Amino acid sequence: MPAVLAAAWSLLAAAFLAALVLLPRLRRAGVVSGLFQDLVRYGKTKRGCGQRPGWLRLLQVPKRWFTHFYVVSVLWNGFLLIGLFQTEFLGGSLPSWIQHVHCFLGRDSQSEDTDSEHFSALLVLLLLWLHSCRRLAECLWTSVFSNGVIHIVQYCFGLGYYVAVGSTVLCQVPTNISNGKVVSLSHSVPFGDWFERVSCPHYFAELLIYVSMAIMLGFHNVTWWCVVMYVLFNQALAAVLCHEFYQKNFSSYPKHRKAFIPFVF
Ligand SMILES: NC(=O)c1ccc[n+]([C@@H]2O[C@H](COP(=O)([O-])OP(=O)(O)OC[C@H]3O[C@@H](n4cnc5c(N)ncnc54)[C@H](OP(=O)(O)O)[C@@H]3O)[C@@H](O)[C@H]2O)c1
């Protein structure tokens, strides 16, 4: 098991779990609370927390820059996908610098593996790349971003995130190798399908994507379950903030709707 990666993902999962637990306790005015709220909120939930100090507003970038995350992901994970495909089927090998990083983070090149593990990793990388292409297309042609903002730390984190996810998949195997019409830019109550059950079905779907990848990589893959735990807590935090935003801004918001997981949470 790649210990460095598992430790890093566990740490991230723990950090987001801590943020979820601390959220109700760090709502008072003050520098620490202000910074904490600024780091965990983005887009509409950031706007909902009132006027922020000028120095915090200096550290913000437009939320529409989310698009950059998927540009990076399509390029990086496409590069890894081609490299792994060449290694598996065409007798090629990955560039030596990737192999060195891989040796540091992942399993060494001599360790035992099976053809099915290689195929699983290739398939997961392909799905991750397709997912990123879909998200990039959504950002470019479907999403209608208002003037929401994100913290520069969140932006840098997002840029590194899909590089880290793709690299984690690669390290699971040894390598000897909007066209919709814009109605309004304001946020309204979403409804229909899964939205009738939870405020953020898209975050729940994101979690399911990562769980399905875990199943594909084999239930025993501890590193990937650490990634899943990170996505669970990260998306749970965003869902709680979004749920609170709807409850605060829409007095008729359906009481039975949960935040993230239907019937549970
Ligand atoms: N794996 C990860 O770590 C990770 C992290 C973050 C996000 N994601 C994924 O990235 C995707 C987008 O995430 P997100 O946090 O940006 O989602 P989001 O805040 O719900 O925004 C998605 C789009 O819907 C719009 N929107 C949101 N609520 C709305 C409302 N009530 N009325 C009208 N429009 C609304 C947003 O506009 P505004 O921007 O103007 O609000 C944006 O264009 C999701 O599938 C999420 O699961 C993954």
Ligand as a Chemical Component Dictionary entry (heavy atoms), coordinates in Angstrom:
data_LIG
# 
_chem_comp.id                   LIG 
_chem_comp.type                 NON-POLYMER 
_chem_comp.pdbx_formal_charge   0 
_chem_comp.three_letter_code    LIG 
# 
loop_
_chem_comp_atom.comp_id 
_chem_comp_atom.atom_id 
_chem_comp_atom.alt_atom_id 
_chem_comp_atom.type_symbol 
_chem_comp_atom.charge 
_chem_comp_atom.model_Cartn_x 
_chem_comp_atom.model_Cartn_y 
_chem_comp_atom.model_Cartn_z 
_chem_comp_atom.pdbx_ordinal 
LIG N1  N1  N 0  -14.107 16.292 -5.580  1  
LIG C1  C1  C 0  -13.983 17.458 -4.998  2  
LIG O1  O1  O 0  -13.158 17.652 -4.102  3  
LIG C2  C2  C 0  -14.912 18.580 -5.412  4  
LIG C3  C3  C 0  -14.797 19.831 -4.772  5  
LIG C4  C4  C 0  -15.671 20.860 -5.176  6  
LIG C5  C5  C 0  -16.620 20.609 -6.179  7  
LIG N2  N2  N 1  -16.701 19.377 -6.772  8  
LIG C6  C6  C 0  -17.739 19.094 -7.790  9  
LIG O2  O2  O 0  -17.784 20.169 -8.723  10 
LIG C7  C7  C 0  -19.150 20.366 -9.130  11 
LIG C8  C8  C 0  -19.522 21.860 -8.927  12 
LIG O3  O3  O 0  -19.370 22.157 -7.530  13 
LIG P1  P1  P 0  -19.845 23.571 -6.933  14 
LIG O4  O4  O 0  -19.506 23.521 -5.465  15 
LIG O5  O5  O -1 -19.337 24.673 -7.783  16 
LIG O6  O6  O 0  -21.445 23.467 -7.125  17 
LIG P2  P2  P 0  -22.514 24.656 -6.942  18 
LIG O7  O7  O 0  -22.023 25.667 -5.949  19 
LIG O8  O8  O 0  -23.828 24.003 -6.680  20 
LIG O9  O9  O 0  -22.474 25.388 -8.375  21 
LIG C9  C9  C 0  -22.729 24.696 -9.605  22 
LIG C10 C10 C 0  -23.414 25.670 -10.595 23 
LIG O10 O10 O 0  -24.796 25.840 -10.219 24 
LIG C11 C11 C 0  -25.028 27.220 -9.890  25 
LIG N3  N3  N 0  -25.927 27.223 -8.705  26 
LIG C12 C12 C 0  -25.664 26.669 -7.486  27 
LIG N4  N4  N 0  -26.752 26.797 -6.676  28 
LIG C13 C13 C 0  -27.689 27.448 -7.397  29 
LIG C14 C14 C 0  -29.019 27.896 -7.113  30 
LIG N5  N5  N 0  -29.598 27.670 -5.936  31 
LIG N6  N6  N 0  -29.715 28.573 -8.078  32 
LIG C15 C15 C 0  -29.150 28.796 -9.283  33 
LIG N7  N7  N 0  -27.892 28.389 -9.622  34 
LIG C16 C16 C 0  -27.166 27.730 -8.691  35 
LIG C17 C17 C 0  -23.668 27.820 -9.575  36 
LIG O11 O11 O 0  -23.670 29.225 -9.766  37 
LIG P3  P3  P 0  -22.746 30.125 -8.760  38 
LIG O12 O12 O 0  -21.344 29.697 -8.990  39 
LIG O13 O13 O 0  -23.039 31.519 -9.213  40 
LIG O14 O14 O 0  -23.205 29.832 -7.355  41 
LIG C18 C18 C 0  -22.800 27.085 -10.593 42 
LIG O15 O15 O 0  -22.975 27.618 -11.882 43 
LIG C19 C19 C 0  -20.030 19.407 -8.287  44 
LIG O16 O16 O 0  -20.366 18.290 -9.074  45 
LIG C20 C20 C 0  -19.126 19.015 -7.130  46 
LIG O17 O17 O 0  -19.468 17.715 -6.661  47 
LIG C21 C21 C 0  -15.865 18.373 -6.399  48 
# 
loop_
_chem_comp_bond.comp_id 
_chem_comp_bond.atom_id_1 
_chem_comp_bond.atom_id_2 
_chem_comp_bond.value_order 
_chem_comp_bond.pdbx_ordinal 
LIG N1  C1  SING 1  
LIG C1  O1  DOUB 2  
LIG C1  C2  SING 3  
LIG C2  C3  SING 4  
LIG C2  C21 DOUB 5  
LIG C3  C4  DOUB 6  
LIG C4  C5  SING 7  
LIG C5  N2  DOUB 8  
LIG N2  C6  SING 9  
LIG N2  C21 SING 10 
LIG C6  O2  SING 11 
LIG C6  C20 SING 12 
LIG O2  C7  SING 13 
LIG C7  C8  SING 14 
LIG C7  C19 SING 15 
LIG C8  O3  SING 16 
LIG O3  P1  SING 17 
LIG P1  O4  DOUB 18 
LIG P1  O5  SING 19 
LIG P1  O6  SING 20 
LIG O6  P2  SING 21 
LIG P2  O7  DOUB 22 
LIG P2  O8  SING 23 
LIG P2  O9  SING 24 
LIG O9  C9  SING 25 
LIG C9  C10 SING 26 
LIG C10 O10 SING 27 
LIG C10 C18 SING 28 
LIG O10 C11 SING 29 
LIG C11 N3  SING 30 
LIG C11 C17 SING 31 
LIG N3  C12 SING 32 
LIG N3  C16 SING 33 
LIG C12 N4  DOUB 34 
LIG N4  C13 SING 35 
LIG C13 C14 SING 36 
LIG C13 C16 DOUB 37 
LIG C14 N5  SING 38 
LIG C14 N6  DOUB 39 
LIG N6  C15 SING 40 
LIG C15 N7  DOUB 41 
LIG N7  C16 SING 42 
LIG C17 O11 SING 43 
LIG C17 C18 SING 44 
LIG O11 P3  SING 45 
LIG P3  O12 DOUB 46 
LIG P3  O13 SING 47 
LIG P3  O14 SING 48 
LIG C18 O15 SING 49 
LIG C19 O16 SING 50 
LIG C19 C20 SING 51 
LIG C20 O17 SING 52 
# 
